[in-house]
Amino acid sequence: MAEQRYVIFKVRACADARILLADYFAISDYHVYELWLGKNNNTYSVLTDGIDGSLMDETSSHGILHCRTAMWFWIDWTKGLGIGKGPKVGDQLFLNISPGTLPRPLRITSVSYDTGPNHVGEWEFSSVPRKSINDLC
């Protein structure tokens, strides 16, 4: 994953999909960015520096997740940190941190995920480096 600069995934959950973007494998309390999709009953999404850390960006995203349908998302860290909807990197951007406002140089080598404390989710990740799903069709 060290050479890959984005991740594309699908998640099916009613709310509270959480992704950790980490500098170091298996270390989640140091140099981590935390992304919550559909937080607080699927009403907003948030990106923080650290677990429950300083707020970096947030947006109203009512209904961004779906209980019965897996939804596509992407996270790209080639130029800062961008998060969007859909299977193609760059489309439907809804959270964005420019490189100059990041608290430290971005070096993501590990991505982990879970679904919040009271929700169940199903996840599927693309493992094709440097391609979006649309490039494969």
trRosetta pair geometry for C-beta under 8 A, 3 or more apart (Angstrom, degrees):
i j d omega theta_ij theta_ji phi_ij phi_ji
1 4 5.2 -65 -151 43 53 113
1 108 7.7 -75 143 126 111 82
1 109 5.9 121 92 -169 103 48
1 110 6.7 117 78 -86 148 37
1 111 6.9 -153 -158 3 154 95
2 109 5.1 4 -91 -123 78 93
3 129 6.9 33 98 -156 99 147
4 7 7.2 77 136 -71 125 71
4 129 4.6 -115 -94 -122 105 102
4 130 7.3 -124 -119 -38 77 66
5 76 6.7 40 131 -160 83 70
5 77 5.6 -129 -173 69 76 74
5 78 4.5 76 143 -73 138 81
6 74 6.1 6 178 -178 115 102
6 75 6.3 172 -155 90 66 52
6 76 4.1 -12 -105 -106 110 70
6 77 6.8 177 -81 18 56 65
6 78 6.9 -29 -50 -27 99 98
6 89 5.2 -2 -173 -104 163 141
7 74 6.9 173 88 -151 47 59
7 75 5.2 5 51 52 90 97
7 111 5.5 19 -46 -50 164 173
7 125 6.4 -35 -174 -150 106 109
7 126 7.3 160 -171 55 58 86
8 72 7.1 -6 -176 -165 91 97
8 73 7.5 175 -152 91 51 45
8 74 4.8 -18 -103 -102 73 91
8 87 6.1 63 -171 -155 129 61
8 89 6.8 -98 -74 -55 106 88
8 125 7.3 126 83 -161 52 60
8 126 4.0 5 74 25 102 133
8 132 6.3 128 -70 -137 154 68
8 133 6.2 -161 143 -28 153 98
9 72 7.5 162 93 -147 34 55
9 73 5.9 -17 67 63 78 86
9 74 7.6 147 20 -91 63 43
9 113 7.7 -166 164 -67 169 162
9 123 6.3 -10 -180 -168 123 91
9 124 6.4 160 -160 85 73 49
9 125 4.5 -28 -102 -103 100 65
9 126 6.6 -134 -75 5 49 77
10 70 4.0 48 162 159 117 117
10 71 6.5 161 -152 75 73 28
10 72 5.3 -37 -93 -89 81 57
10 73 7.5 144 -100 16 32 73
10 123 7.2 155 84 -156 58 43
10 124 4.5 0 53 56 100 101
11 17 4.8 76 146 -125 159 151
11 37 7.1 123 64 72 148 144
11 65 6.7 -49 104 -126 105 105
11 70 6.3 165 81 -150 13 79
11 71 6.2 -28 62 56 68 80
11 73 6.8 -10 12 12 104 120
11 113 7.8 -138 -94 180 127 142
11 115 7.8 159 -169 -84 120 104
11 121 5.6 -1 -172 -179 97 126
11 122 7.1 160 -153 82 50 50
11 123 5.2 -8 -104 -103 81 72
11 124 7.8 -168 -72 25 43 66
12 65 7.8 127 -153 -171 28 92
12 66 6.7 -49 -137 82 71 77
12 67 7.4 50 176 172 84 20
12 68 7.1 -36 -161 157 117 10
12 69 6.4 -161 -116 104 102 19
12 70 4.0 -64 -52 -83 98 68
12 71 7.2 132 -87 4 53 69
12 121 6.2 162 82 -157 52 71
12 122 4.5 4 50 50 104 97
13 16 6.8 -103 145 64 134 63
13 17 5.1 148 47 -65 144 98
13 38 7.0 170 95 68 103 150
13 65 5.2 -38 77 -177 77 139
13 67 7.3 -25 156 -108 20 46
13 115 4.9 -166 -119 -128 146 128
13 119 5.4 76 -172 151 108 126
13 120 6.9 -163 -123 96 87 39
13 121 3.2 -25 -76 -100 116 107
13 122 7.4 179 -56 23 77 54
14 38 7.7 -180 125 153 38 144
14 42 6.5 -97 155 -45 59 130
14 65 6.5 100 160 114 11 119
14 66 7.8 -26 -105 161 43 18
14 67 4.2 22 -86 -90 85 92
14 119 5.5 -143 53 -136 92 118
15 38 4.5 -145 -139 141 56 110
15 39 7.2 102 179 -118 96 14
15 40 7.6 -123 -171 68 131 20
15 41 5.5 -66 -105 -136 158 22
15 42 4.1 -109 -97 -47 93 83
15 65 6.0 167 -90 61 34 139
15 116 6.6 -38 112 34 81 136
15 119 5.4 -153 65 -77 72 154
16 36 6.7 -35 -139 -159 54 102
16 37 8.0 111 -168 74 8 58
16 38 6.1 -86 -23 97 30 92
16 39 6.1 73 -97 -110 63 52
16 42 8.0 -82 -19 -62 59 66
16 115 5.9 92 102 -176 88 65
16 116 2.6 -44 155 -1 139 135
16 117 7.4 -74 159 23 158 56
16 118 7.3 87 29 53 158 73
16 119 4.8 149 56 23 114 139
17 36 7.2 139 75 -161 50 50
17 37 4.2 -17 64 59 104 105
17 38 5.9 60 13 38 89 110
17 65 6.0 155 -11 -92 118 138
17 113 7.2 -9 -178 -166 85 106
17 115 5.7 -30 -103 -109 58 75
17 116 7.5 -78 -51 -17 21 88
17 121 5.8 120 -99 -115 91 166
17 123 8.0 137 -146 -87 115 104
18 34 6.7 -17 -165 -169 100 93
18 35 7.0 153 -155 84 50 55
18 36 5.3 -17 -100 -102 78 70
18 37 7.7 -160 -72 21 33 72
18 113 6.6 158 89 -153 57 57
18 114 5.4 -11 63 64 104 75
18 115 7.1 162 17 -106 82 21
18 116 6.2 109 -22 -65 112 71
19 34 7.6 154 81 -157 49 47
19 35 4.5 -10 59 61 96 107
19 37 7.5 40 -3 -11 104 104
19 75 6.9 -155 121 -42 155 153
19 111 6.4 -14 -171 -168 102 96
19 112 7.3 158 -156 83 54 43
19 113 4.9 -16 -104 -100 70 88
20 28 5.7 -11 -179 -133 162 104
20 32 5.4 -20 -167 -167 103 117
20 33 7.3 150 -158 76 51 48
20 34 5.7 -19 -103 -103 72 69
20 35 7.8 -167 -76 23 27 75
20 51 7.3 -17 -107 -78 117 94
20 110 7.9 -7 109 113 94 92
20 111 7.1 158 81 -156 57 45
20 112 4.7 -4 53 58 106 92
20 113 7.3 -159 19 -71 71 40
21 32 6.8 144 73 -161 49 61
21 33 4.4 -10 58 57 106 100
21 34 7.9 -156 22 -70 74 26
21 35 7.0 51 -13 -10 105 109
21 75 6.9 -148 -76 152 131 149
21 77 7.3 147 -171 -57 147 142
21 81 7.7 166 71 -134 166 127
21 108 4.8 -40 179 -123 99 128
21 110 7.8 149 -160 84 38 56
21 111 5.9 -10 -105 -105 63 78
22 25 7.2 135 100 -83 126 25
22 27 6.4 158 -175 74 135 69
22 28 6.2 -80 -90 -101 137 57
22 31 6.7 93 -160 102 63 80
22 32 4.8 -17 -100 -106 80 86
22 33 7.9 -155 -69 26 40 63
22 108 6.8 97 63 -142 30 72
22 109 6.9 -60 98 58 74 71
22 110 4.3 -24 66 70 106 104
22 111 7.4 -178 20 -80 80 30
22 112 7.0 21 -4 5 122 101
23 27 7.7 -39 70 76 79 114
23 30 7.3 -74 49 115 115 79
23 31 3.7 -14 8 121 131 132
23 32 7.3 -111 6 -69 79 52
23 107 5.1 51 -129 85 91 93
23 108 6.8 -79 -86 -100 44 37
23 109 6.3 43 -176 17 32 99
23 110 7.7 -9 72 27 14 95
24 27 4.1 8 90 39 115 123
24 30 6.8 6 30 83 127 103
24 31 6.6 85 0 67 93 118
24 109 6.7 27 -96 57 23 122
24 110 6.8 -20 108 11 22 130
25 109 6.2 -76 -46 113 81 108
25 110 4.5 150 -97 -71 59 139
26 110 7.3 -123 -16 -143 45 168
27 30 5.4 -31 151 45 119 100
27 31 7.7 39 107 51 115 90
27 32 7.8 -149 115 -56 71 111
28 32 5.5 53 -161 -83 53 158
28 51 6.6 51 152 -43 97 129
28 112 7.1 -60 -92 44 119 144
29 32 7.0 -29 -84 3 8 133
29 50 7.7 37 -157 -149 47 95
29 51 6.9 -54 -107 16 62 121
31 104 6.7 -77 -123 74 96 149
31 107 7.8 -11 168 61 135 94
32 50 5.7 84 68 -114 87 43
32 51 6.3 9 94 -35 135 79
33 47 6.4 1 177 -172 107 95
33 48 7.1 164 -160 82 60 44
33 49 6.3 -37 -108 -111 72 47
33 50 7.7 -24 -100 -27 32 28
33 56 7.4 -30 -142 10 106 153
33 81 6.7 -125 -177 -135 172 162
33 108 7.8 -54 26 -91 114 115
34 47 7.2 162 84 -153 50 47
34 48 4.8 -11 59 59 99 95
34 50 6.6 -25 -6 109 111 23
34 51 5.2 108 -59 -102 145 48
34 52 7.2 -2 52 -26 163 36
34 53 6.7 136 20 22 116 97
35 45 7.4 7 -176 -180 83 100
35 46 7.5 175 -149 90 46 48
35 47 5.1 -10 -102 -103 76 80
35 75 7.0 -143 -12 -100 168 134
35 83 6.3 153 -140 -90 142 154
35 95 7.4 162 -133 79 109 162
36 39 4.1 46 135 -60 129 118
36 45 6.2 -171 95 -149 65 58
36 46 5.0 10 49 52 104 88
36 47 7.9 -160 24 -72 65 39
36 116 7.7 52 -141 -68 107 114
37 45 5.0 -1 -120 -117 49 113
37 61 7.2 -77 -157 106 67 152
37 64 5.9 -120 -178 110 93 131
37 65 6.1 116 130 -55 103 109
37 73 6.7 -84 -93 -85 157 162
38 42 4.0 -16 -160 -116 100 66
38 43 7.6 87 -157 13 52 33
38 45 6.6 10 -26 -79 36 86
38 61 6.7 -97 -77 102 52 112
38 64 5.1 -145 -69 65 87 99
38 65 3.8 -33 -56 0 158 119
39 42 7.9 134 46 -82 17 22
39 43 7.2 -65 85 54 57 70
39 44 5.7 -41 62 77 93 73
39 45 6.4 133 7 -106 95 35
39 46 5.7 -23 13 12 149 107
39 116 7.7 128 -118 -68 67 144
40 43 5.0 -56 95 43 97 109
40 44 6.1 14 46 33 117 92
42 61 7.8 -96 177 105 59 82
42 62 6.7 75 127 -153 78 46
42 63 6.0 63 147 -81 117 28
42 64 6.5 -164 -165 38 85 72
42 65 5.3 -117 -121 47 111 98
43 60 6.9 -45 162 -149 73 74
43 61 7.2 111 145 64 26 58
43 62 5.1 1 -134 -96 57 75
44 58 6.0 28 164 178 121 103
44 59 6.4 178 -157 91 84 38
44 60 5.3 -56 -102 -113 90 40
44 61 5.5 105 -137 26 32 80
44 62 7.6 -4 -59 -57 54 60
45 58 6.8 176 91 -151 48 62
45 59 5.6 -6 57 58 90 85
45 61 4.3 20 -9 14 102 147
45 64 6.2 -7 -47 26 120 167
45 83 7.5 -140 145 109 139 142
45 94 6.8 66 58 118 140 123
45 95 6.2 -108 114 -49 117 127
46 55 6.7 -65 -164 -131 111 91
46 57 7.3 173 -151 93 49 52
46 58 4.3 -7 -106 -106 80 97
47 55 7.9 94 79 -162 53 56
47 56 4.8 -60 106 66 95 109
47 57 4.8 16 45 53 111 88
47 58 7.2 -160 23 -71 64 55
47 81 7.1 162 -175 119 154 132
47 83 6.9 175 -66 -3 129 139
47 95 5.2 128 -20 175 127 141
47 97 6.7 -125 108 -35 147 122
48 51 7.5 84 92 -137 125 11
48 52 6.7 -4 113 -147 164 7
48 53 4.4 149 154 62 108 76
48 54 6.2 152 -161 72 85 35
48 55 5.7 -48 -104 -97 85 39
48 56 6.0 163 -115 2 25 91
49 53 4.5 -99 85 116 57 135
49 54 4.7 -6 45 56 107 93
49 56 5.6 105 -34 -51 86 115
49 103 5.1 55 -128 4 152 144
50 53 2.8 100 63 -55 96 142
50 54 7.0 63 34 15 106 71
54 103 7.6 105 64 -62 134 144
55 58 6.3 -37 -162 -27 116 113
56 81 7.9 21 134 68 148 136
56 97 5.4 -14 160 -90 122 134
56 101 7.7 135 -158 130 95 108
56 103 7.9 -104 -95 -21 117 103
57 95 4.9 137 108 -156 130 90
57 96 6.7 163 -127 51 169 37
57 97 5.8 -139 -21 -65 128 89
58 95 7.6 -1 -104 -112 18 109
59 94 5.3 -141 71 167 162 94
59 95 6.0 -139 1 -76 120 79
61 64 3.9 4 155 -40 110 132
61 94 6.4 83 -94 159 118 149
63 66 7.5 35 -176 -78 75 75
64 71 7.1 164 158 125 62 167
64 85 7.2 -132 -152 -86 96 124
64 94 8.0 -154 -115 86 135 170
65 71 6.1 -142 -125 21 47 139
66 69 4.3 -6 102 54 141 88
66 70 7.7 -110 65 -49 104 9
66 71 5.7 122 15 -42 100 111
70 122 6.6 -73 -90 88 110 105
70 124 6.6 21 -166 21 152 117
71 85 7.1 -46 168 -145 109 99
72 85 6.6 96 88 -178 76 61
72 86 5.2 20 97 -161 120 16
72 87 4.4 -63 -164 -60 155 70
72 133 7.6 -96 -136 19 140 148
73 83 6.9 -2 -178 -173 109 88
73 84 7.0 165 -156 90 65 40
73 85 6.0 -43 -103 -112 67 47
73 86 7.7 65 -101 31 28 32
74 83 7.2 175 89 -149 53 47
74 84 5.5 -8 57 60 94 85
74 85 8.0 162 18 -111 79 3
74 86 7.1 -35 -3 76 109 63
74 87 7.4 104 -49 -155 111 21
74 88 7.2 -81 -26 95 151 20
74 89 4.8 -151 163 -94 156 66
74 90 7.9 -24 85 0 149 42
74 91 7.8 85 25 48 132 80
74 132 7.6 -28 -95 -123 147 104
75 81 7.4 -13 -171 -167 91 83
75 82 7.3 163 -155 87 46 51
75 83 5.2 -10 -105 -103 75 80
75 111 7.7 153 64 -120 141 136
76 79 7.8 8 129 35 107 71
76 81 7.6 160 84 -152 52 38
76 82 4.7 -10 59 61 98 100
76 83 7.9 -175 22 -75 69 36
76 84 7.8 1 4 12 108 104
76 89 5.0 102 -70 -156 129 115
76 90 7.3 30 -18 -57 161 61
77 80 7.3 -115 -144 105 56 28
77 81 5.3 -2 -107 -102 82 69
77 82 7.7 -173 -76 24 40 67
77 106 5.2 -150 -177 155 118 140
77 108 5.4 104 37 11 167 131
79 82 7.5 23 71 -18 80 117
79 98 7.7 -29 148 -143 84 59
79 99 6.1 -81 -175 -39 56 111
80 96 6.7 57 112 -178 134 75
80 97 5.0 -164 175 97 109 62
80 98 4.6 -92 -88 -147 150 21
80 99 4.4 -113 -70 -49 76 57
80 100 7.9 -39 -89 16 111 55
80 101 7.5 31 -132 47 120 86
80 102 6.4 -173 -137 -43 71 113
80 106 7.4 135 -146 -22 23 151
81 95 7.8 -32 121 123 91 96
81 96 7.2 165 89 -152 58 39
81 97 4.3 12 51 49 99 107
81 102 6.8 112 -8 -91 110 115
81 106 6.5 178 -59 -110 98 147
82 90 7.8 37 119 -98 149 43
82 93 5.5 -47 -169 -131 112 112
82 95 7.1 155 -156 90 42 63
82 96 4.9 7 -111 -111 79 82
82 97 7.7 -149 -66 31 48 60
83 93 7.3 108 75 -149 39 64
83 94 6.4 -56 97 62 85 77
83 95 4.1 9 48 56 112 105
83 96 7.4 -146 27 -65 66 52
84 89 7.4 121 49 -146 123 41
84 90 7.0 -52 32 92 161 7
84 91 5.7 156 142 84 140 50
84 92 4.6 133 -176 86 102 67
84 93 4.3 -57 -84 -89 114 43
84 94 6.0 130 -114 6 55 76
84 95 7.9 -150 -61 35 50 67
85 91 7.1 -79 80 112 60 90
85 92 4.0 -54 54 111 88 140
85 94 6.6 44 -17 -11 94 123
86 91 4.3 -44 67 94 145 127
86 92 5.1 117 -4 24 116 125
87 126 7.9 108 -154 -49 91 142
87 132 6.2 123 139 172 75 97
87 133 3.8 -51 168 43 126 129
87 134 6.1 136 101 -34 107 85
88 91 4.7 63 78 -3 97 125
88 132 4.4 64 -124 168 61 154
88 133 7.0 -106 -67 47 63 80
88 134 4.8 -5 -80 5 113 130
89 132 5.3 -142 7 -85 83 117
90 93 7.2 -38 -168 -52 34 104
93 96 5.7 32 171 -58 121 118
97 101 5.7 -126 -170 83 83 107
97 102 5.8 97 140 -76 121 78
98 101 5.1 75 61 14 83 103
98 102 7.7 -130 95 -25 44 81
99 102 5.9 -40 -157 3 38 116
99 106 7.3 -102 -125 1 81 120
102 105 7.3 92 105 -104 131 17
102 106 5.7 -68 -166 -50 166 98
108 111 7.1 41 171 -63 118 84
113 123 5.7 125 106 -112 145 163
114 121 7.9 130 170 46 39 122
115 119 4.8 -106 156 98 109 95
115 120 6.1 90 91 -160 149 14
115 121 3.4 155 -71 7 143 116
116 119 4.9 49 62 29 89 109
126 133 6.2 -122 -97 -65 144 93
128 131 4.5 -47 132 58 116 116
128 133 7.9 128 44 -84 132 53
128 136 6.7 50 102 -65 178 132
131 135 4.5 -132 -161 75 88 134
131 136 6.0 79 157 -53 133 93
132 135 5.0 106 53 -4 70 102
132 136 7.8 -138 96 -6 45 87
133 136 5.9 -59 -163 29 40 113
133 137 7.3 41 147 -26 68 102
134 137 5.9 -50 -154 22 41 113
